Amino acid sequence: MKFIFSYVKKDIWLVIFAMTIKLIGSLGELLLPYVLQHLIDEVVPTKDISNAVLWGLAMIVLAILVRQLNVKANRSAVKVARESIYRIRRDLFWKSLRLSGNQVDEFGLPSLTSRMTSDTYNVQNFIQSVQAMGVRAPIMLFGGILITMIMDPGLASILCIMAPILIVIVVFVSFKGIPLYERVQRRVDDIVRIMRENITGIRVVKSLSKEPYEMRRFESANRQMTSDDMKAGIVMALPGPIMTLFLNVGLTLVVILGAQRVNAGQIEPGVILAFLTYFNMILMGVMGLNRVFMMMSKANASAKRIEAVVCAEEELTPIAESEAAVPDPTRYSTEDYIIFDHVDFSYEAGIGEHEERPDMAAGSEAKDGTVKSEKAAASGTAQNIGFEREKCLYDIHFSMKKGESLGIIGATGAGKTTIINLLMRFYDASSGHVFIDGKDVRTFDRDTLHRMFGVVFQNDVIFADSLQENIAFGREVSLEDIRMAAEDAMAREFIEAYEDTYDHRAVIHGANLSGGQRQRTLIARALVADPEILILDDSSSALDYKTDASLRKAIREHHADATTIIIAQRISSILSLDRIMVLDEGRMIGYGTHAELLENCPMYRDIYKTQMGEYVNG
């Protein structure tokens, strides 16, 4: 709750105002049955019509005042909740953008999505409800008991016996619900993951007629979440029937004992009527507290998940120059701009404390098509499971001078993109060092480092925005710069063929563009800021050979100062570059010019033969 309060306290005066108004309104609500009892027992017997009308008008005015105060308090509570959750979402989104690669892997993209949506929703409901019901419910409960004790201590003693029992039940069950709701939120992560996969890959699912298979996957996760949610709901719903039973028994006792005391002339009939009303208020107060504690259980589970991200220690912060490595002058010259000095790297492979193993999810489908039992799947919960190291790069060493170009080729999973991740410091090397312009990459400020790059990643994203905004991407570049970048990327022709040209709006993921159009738009985005280092990660696979060749020629002529790294599956995209690296299972098995690799690297020679249809001697 400290985490939530740290955001609410910025509106503390509005909270105090809302709760004060709610307090006054609740106290006024408590007075209504007392006024009614006075009207029945004291005013009506006098048969003074004018006095009775005045007291009736007083009740009406008090009721209207109570309503208006409650409306004002509720609106203030909504505003505080809205502003607080705005700040939480803002910080959560910002921190999600600043997470290191390892942290993103640990939390998982589906989990980050559900924390931004369902978890913040739970917290917002709690902030809103605690300002309203958190004030009104205790006033109704304890205020009702206090007034009934003043009116008739004998009848009120029934409530005094039941109230502590009910409160203990509510608190006990609420704290039992917290771990249950944490489990429910993890199940939400599973559903979000499956939905993201299917929405992103909807064309593949449809083309392979795998809708029934994906439906079974979703049904399994949905059924498990529903089951866990039902368990949490059952536990949290237990206080309701128990409290209703106790209070109805108490109400029956009040009616029986009250009737006897009225017949004996010990109390007036209005007292019984007031008691019945106060009993209803007390019941509403206890139910309100139960609801607050239920929301608190959900919010506490959600707040922990949000706090884990927002308060995650920032990794990959710049290190001091005194702690940094320096290039070995016996191996590298001062002209070497990019250096990988015997770099090894291992991804963390495993499941973090926030997730469960996908293959162990309850009801999940096994490889043989059977569905695992819920009991068996439950044993697969992967909380607090540590991470193992999965090595994927071994002793990578090379250097590039400023303005040189490097092509990287290799099989899928060979480690090509990982080299880019280390160069841009999305991860740190497990051993060895990476240098840019003679400086350890770890000494760069994150923003300063990334502004040096123009990048097109594999499966990069086109946003639902105009083509101009997709290329500029929030950077201060002119329309002429955008046109020139589009021309270099071979994108200008198709963009300016649209009636609205650069204002033409792409839909999400660029679904209204062809594969080649998307890639050319992304390349224009990488070129527009005239980067020092240009990285194209398999970014021309959808281009025909002629367009690809024209693209490479434009880059050589108009971006000659950029140090260029091109990752490609097609050997034609890289054979004219200054150097080519051949990777195989994380190992550098070839490095040199195209001619040198044809002579010295059998794997490169085989790729060349296969793709180019030529046979090379030797």
C-alpha positions, -999 to 999 in steps of 0.1 A, spaced: 0 0 0 30 24 5 35 22 -33 -1 33 -40 0 60 -13 32 75 -29 11 84 -59 -21 94 -41 -3 118 -17 2 142 -46 -35 149 -43 -36 146 -6 -56 178 0 -82 167 -25 -83 133 -7 -88 150 27 -115 172 12 -133 142 -3 -131 122 28 -142 151 50 -172 157 28 -180 119 29 -176 119 67 -201 148 70 -225 131 46 -223 98 64 -229 115 98 -259 132 83 -271 98 70 -268 84 105 -290 112 119 -320 104 96 -333 73 116 -327 93 149 -348 121 135 -375 97 124 -376 81 158 -380 115 174 -408 124 149 -427 92 157 -422 90 194 -421 127 204 -438 149 177 -466 127 164 -482 121 199 -486 159 204 -508 160 173 -491 193 164 -494 192 125 -471 223 119 -444 208 142 -446 175 124 -444 192 90 -413 211 101 -396 179 113 -406 162 80 -391 191 60 -360 189 82 -357 152 72 -361 161 35 -335 188 37 -311 165 55 -316 138 30 -310 162 0 -279 175 18 -266 140 24 -271 131 -12 -253 162 -25 -224 157 -2 -220 121 -12 -221 131 -49 -194 157 -44 -172 133 -24 -176 106 -50 -167 129 -78 -136 140 -59 -127 104 -53 -130 96 -90 -107 125 -98 -81 114 -73 -82 79 -86 -80 90 -122 -50 113 -117 -32 88 -95 -36 60 -120 -25 84 -148 8 89 -130 12 52 -123 6 43 -159 29 70 -171 57 58 -148 50 22 -156 52 28 -193 83 49 -190 101 23 -169 90 -4 -193 107 15 -221 139 17 -199 141 -19 -189 172 -38 -200 169 -68 -224 173 -92 -194 145 -74 -175 121 -75 -204 129 -112 -208 123 -118 -171 90 -100 -168 77 -110 -203 59 -89 -228 24 -103 -219 30 -97 -182 40 -61 -189 9 -56 -210 -14 -70 -183 3 -49 -156 -4 -18 -177 -41 -28 -181 -58 -50 -156 -34 -43 -127 -37 -6 -130 -75 -10 -132 -75 -29 -99 -55 -2 -83 -77 26 -97 -108 8 -83 -92 6 -49 -81 42 -47 -116 53 -57 -135 29 -33 -113 35 -3 -121 73 -3 -159 65 -5 -167 32 12 -135 34 33 -151 63 51 -188 56 49 -186 19 58 -169 24 92 -192 53 100 -222 32 92 -209 3 113 -195 19 144 -217 50 143 -248 28 140 -236 7 170 -229 39 190 -263 55 184 -281 23 191 -262 20 224 -273 55 233 -309 47 223 -311 14 241 -280 -4 255 -299 -36 260 -308 -41 223 -274 -26 212 -255 -53 231 -267 -78 205 -247 -58 179 -217 -54 202 -214 -92 203 -217 -97 166 -197 -69 152 -162 -80 163 -169 -115 150 -179 -101 116 -148 -78 114 -124 -107 122 -140 -128 95 -137 -100 69 -100 -93 77 -90 -129 78 -106 -138 45 -93 -107 28 -57 -115 36 -63 -150 24 -74 -136 -9 -42 -117 -17 -21 -147 -30 -52 -160 -48 -55 -128 -68 -18 -128 -75 -23 -162 -91 -52 -149 -111 -31 -120 -125 -5 -145 -136 -32 -163 -155 -42 -131 -171 -6 -128 -183 -10 -162 -200 -42 -152 -218 -26 -119 -229 4 -138 -243 -18 -162 -263 -40 -133 -276 -9 -113 -287 6 -143 -305 -27 -150 -323 -35 -114 -332 1 -108 -345 1 -141 -364 -35 -142 -375 -27 -147 -411 -5 -177 -404 -32 -192 -382 -58 -187 -409 -36 -199 -438 -28 -231 -419 -64 -236 -407 -51 -238 -371 -81 -219 -356 -93 -250 -337 -58 -257 -323 -54 -220 -312 -89 -221 -297 -79 -251 -276 -48 -233 -264 -69 -202 -255 -96 -224 -239 -70 -241 -217 -56 -208 -204 -91 -192 -201 -104 -222 -182 -75 -221 -158 -79 -184 -152 -116 -188 -147 -110 -216 -122 -84 -196 -102 -107 -165 -104 -136 -187 -91 -115 -200 -62 -105 -164 -52 -141 -153 -56 -155 -181 -35 -130 -173 -7 -137 -136 -9 -175 -142 -10 -176 -163 22 -180 -133 45 -211 -121 28 -235 -150 36 -219 -154 71 -224 -117 79 -259 -117 65 -268 -148 86 -254 -132 118 -271 -99 112 -304 -115 104 -302 -135 136 -294 -103 154 -323 -85 136 -347 -112 147 -335 -110 183 -339 -72 182 -375 -75 169 -384 -102 195 -368 -84 225 -379 -50 212 -416 -61 209 -414 -74 245 -400 -41 258 -426 -21 239 -454 -42 254 -438 -37 288 -437 1 282 -399 2 285 -393 17 250 -413 35 224 -422 20 190 -401 45 171 -370 30 188 -377 -3 171 -382 13 137 -349 32 142 -331 1 153 -343 -17 122 -330 11 100 -297 12 119 -294 -26 116 -296 -21 78 -270 6 79 -247 -16 100 -252 -44 75 -243 -21 46 -213 -9 66 -200 -44 71 -207 -53 35 -189 -21 24 -159 -30 45 -159 -65 30 -159 -49 -5 -131 -25 5 -110 -54 18 -118 -74 -14 -106 -46 -36 -76 -41 -13 -67 -78 -18 -68 -73 -56 -51 -39 -55 -24 -52 -32 -16 -81 -55 -16 -58 -85 4 -30 -68 31 -55 -61 33 -65 -97 34 -28 -108 59 -19 -82 82 -47 -93 85 -30 -127 84 7 -116 109 2 -88 131 -23 -107 167 -13 -104 179 3 -136 204 -20 -153 230 -10 -179 236 24 -164 268 41 -176 299 32 -158 327 56 -148 356 61 -172 379 48 -145 361 15 -144 360 11 -182 381 -11 -204 403 4 -231 413 -12 -265 445 -31 -264 469 -9 -284 489 -39 -295 458 -54 -313 438 -23 -324 447 11 -339 432 44 -330 415 43 -364 393 14 -354 358 28 -348 339 -4 -337 357 -31 -318 345 -65 -305 373 -77 -283 369 -115 -277 332 -112 -267 312 -140 -252 275 -137 -244 249 -158 -227 212 -151 -225 194 -159 -193 172 -189 -201 145 -198 -176 114 -186 -159 114 -156 -136 95 -154 -103 66 -136 -121 58 -162 -147 50 -199 -152 65 -223 -176 43 -222 -208 47 -260 -212 34 -266 -176 3 -244 -177 -27 -262 -163 -48 -279 -190 -21 -273 -216 -18 -296 -246 11 -320 -246 30 -330 -277 10 -361 -281 -22 -341 -282 -34 -350 -248 -43 -324 -222 -25 -324 -189 -45 -327 -158 -50 -296 -136 -33 -314 -107 -2 -323 -128 -1 -288 -142 -3 -272 -109 30 -287 -99 46 -268 -127 42 -234 -111 76 -217 -116 77 -191 -89 112 -182 -77 128 -204 -103 163 -191 -111 177 -184 -145 202 -206 -163 228 -192 -187 224 -201 -223 256 -193 -242 250 -180 -277 282 -161 -287 318 -174 -284 349 -153 -287 336 -128 -313 365 -105 -323 366 -80 -351 372 -43 -358 358 -17 -382 371 17 -392 347 46 -395 328 45 -428 335 8 -434 308 -18 -440 303 -52 -426 280 -80 -437 269 -107 -413 255 -140 -426 247 -173 -410 219 -197 -402 188 -187 -381 198 -186 -345 235 -182 -352 238 -150 -331 237 -123 -358 211 -101 -341 228 -107 -307 259 -89 -320 237 -58 -327 221 -61 -292 255 -59 -276 267 -31 -299 236 -10 -289 240 -22 -253 206 -38 -249 226 -64 -231 262 -64 -217 287 -90 -228 293 -119 -205 331 -115 -211 352 -94 -234 344 -58 -244 327 -37 -270 341 -3 -280 328 25 -302 352 53 -312 378 40 -286 353 41 -257 339 12 -238 302 11 -248 293 8 -212 304 44 -205 279 59 -229 247 75 -217 218 54 -231 203 82 -252 236 95 -265 245 60 -276 213 52 -293 212 86 -312 243 74 -330 224 46 -346 199 42 -375 185 8 -372 160 -15 -389 155 -47 -368 140 -80 -379 102 -78 -378 104 -41 -370 72 -21 -364 52 2 -385 29 23 -363 -7 33 -369 2 68 -381 11 87 -413 41 76 -433 57 109 -426 55 103 -388 66 67 -392 98 79 -409 104 110 -387 94 91 -356 93 121 -333 127 135 -345 131 171 -357 136 165 -394 122 185 -423 99 171 -450 127 175 -474 149 152 -452 121 127 -452 118 128 -490 156 123 -494 156 94 -470 126 79 -488 144 83 -521 175 66 -508 154 38 -493 136 33 -527 103 43 -510 97 77 -525 80 64 -557 53 43 -540 47 69 -512 42 98 -536 19 76 -557 -6 79 -529 -31 108 -533 -21 121 -498 16 111 -503 34 113 -470 2 119 -450 -10 85 -461 -19 66 -430 -5 32 -422 -26 9 -401 -12 -10 -371 18 -31 -381 16 -16 -416 -10 -42 -427 -21 -20 -456 14 -20 -470 32 -48 -489 62 -64 -473 86 -45 -495 68 -12 -488 71 -18 -451 108 -26 -453 115 5 -475 96 27 -451 116 13 -422 149 18 -440 139 55 -447 133 58 -409 168 46 -403 184 69 -428 165 101 -422 187 113 -392 219 106 -411 232 82 -385 269 76 -376 262 38 -375 237 22 -398 223 -12 -390 201 -32 -413 190 -65 -398 176 -87 -426 158 -56 -438 158 -62 -475 144 -98 -476 112 -86 -492 129 -65 -519 136 -78 -554 172 -80 -564 171 -48 -585 156 -27 -557 180 -42 -533 210 -33 -555 197 2 -560 193 6 -522 228 -5 -515 241 19 -542 222 48 -526 236 40 -492 272 39 -506 268 72 -524 247 93 -499 257 78 -466 294 70 -472 304 84 -438 281 59 -419 297 28 -405 273 1 -419 264 -33 -406 241 -54 -427 227 -87 -415 213 -107 -444 202 -141 -455 209 -133 -492 246 -133 -501 239 -108 -529 231 -81 -503 265 -83 -487 291 -95 -512 302 -60 -521 308 -49 -485 342 -42 -471 341 -72 -447 318 -102 -442 314 -123 -411 301 -158 -412 285 -171 -380 276 -207 -371 260 -215 -337 275 -184 -321 310 -189 -335 328 -168 -361 339 -193 -386 348 -168 -413 358 -131 -416 372 -113 -446 362 -100 -481 339 -119 -504 369 -132 -524 388 -143 -493 358 -161 -479 352 -179 -512 387 -193 -509 389 -199 -472 354 -205 -457 336 -237 -469 303 -227 -454 303 -193 -472 313 -210 -504 284 -235 -500 259 -206 -494 273 -188 -525 269 -219 -546 234 -225 -534 221 -189 -538 240 -176 -568 240 -209 -588 277 -207 -595 303 -233 -587 336 -221 -573 368 -240 -576 386 -250 -544 
